Amino acid sequence: MKTVEIINGLLKQRGISAAKMMSELGFSSGLYSQWKSGKQKPSREKLDKIADYFGVSIDYLLGKDATISQISKNEEKEQKNNATDNSDIPSDSLALNISDSELTDILNRLSDKSLSELESYLDYLLWKQDQES
């Protein structure tokens, strides 16, 4: 996967426009278009700033590492506050073949690193699903 596609996925996942990200990072507005068209590639310095902006590693942006690094505490709190409450959805309507308590037990046994990797993979699956539709 190309770096620009990964950045697009992160933008979509976080609900941020490319223009907003570029502005907040102090980059010229037309630069992102040049990256998308392949006329330019992001420099190491710009990739470092983008990685910090999203709380990911440069290796993640380059497609070398599927795990997202630690998300900032404020962003994590914001994500929890904005999370959709699925408690009103009957558990039998979900496509999992395990009970809620079994899933909770599995999640509780995972290390912090494994939970982060799972979250990254789920984010990737949602992004991929959006790309296919």
N, C-alpha and C positions, 0 to 999 in steps of 0.2 A: 504494500500500500504506500502511495506517495505521501510525503510529508504534508503537502497542501490538503490532501484528502483527510488526513488525520486531524489537522487543524480545523477543517470544515466540520468534522464530526464533533470535535470539542465545542466549537461555536454553537452548533445546533443543539447539542446536549445541554449546554448551559444557557441557551436562549440569548446569546450575545451576537450582535452583528459584527461582521468583519470590520466595518468602518469604526465601530465603537472600540474594538480591540486595538486597532491600529492607532486611533487617536489617543487612547489611554496609555499606550506604550510609547507615544511620541514618534511614530513612524509616519511617513508620507502616505496619504490616502491611496494613491495610485500604485503603490508598491505591491499591495496584495494582488491586484489584478495582474501584475507582471509575473508574480509567482504562479498564479493560477494558469496563465497562458504558457508558462514554461520559458518565458523570455529571461527571467532571472530566477535564481535560487536564493532562499534566505541564507544570510551569513550566519556563522557560528554565534556571533554576538546577538543577532536578532533571535535566533533559535533559543538562546539562553534566556532572553527576556520573555519570550512566548512561553517557554517551559515554566518559568517562575510564575507567570500570569495565571496559567492553568493548574499549577501545582503538580506538574508531571516532569519526568526526566527528559533530557534531550534524546536519549535512546528511544524513549517512547515516541517522540515526535518523528524520529527517523524510521520508525517501524521495526526497531531492533529489539524492543522490550515491550511485552504486552501488558505490563503492570504500570498503573499510575502510582506515582509516589504519594507521600502523605499530603492530604489536602489541608489547607490552612484551617485553623480552628473556627474562624469566623465563617468561612465558606461551608464547613461541615454543619455548623449550627443553622445556617440559612437553608441548607438542603433539608435538614430535619424539619425545620419550621414550614417549609413549602411542600413537604411530602404529602402525597395523597393518602387519605385514610381508606384502606380497603376492608375495614372491619364489617361493613355492611354487605360485602360480597360473600355469598355462600361459598364455603371452602370446597364444596363438590363441583363448583363451576370453574375452579382453577385446574390447569392441565397437569398438576403434579400428582404422582401416585403415592404420596406419603402424607401423613397427617401433619397438622400444624405443629403438634408437639414433637414429632420426629424431626421436622425441619428445624425447629428451634434447638433441639438437642444437637443436631449436626452443626449448626452455626455456632453454638456455644463451644463446641470442641475445636473449632478452627483457630489457628493462631492469627494475630493481627495481620501478618503478612499475607496469609491465605485469604483472609476476609477482604483485604485490599485487592488481591488478585481476582477474587470472585466478583467484586464490585466492578472492577475494570472490564472483566469479561462480559458481565451483564450489560454494561454500558455499550460495549462493542456490539453485542447482539442486537440491542435496540437500534443503534446507529445503522447496522447492516440491514435490519428490517426496514428502516425508513428509506434506505437507498434502493431497496428492491420494489418498493411500492410507489 
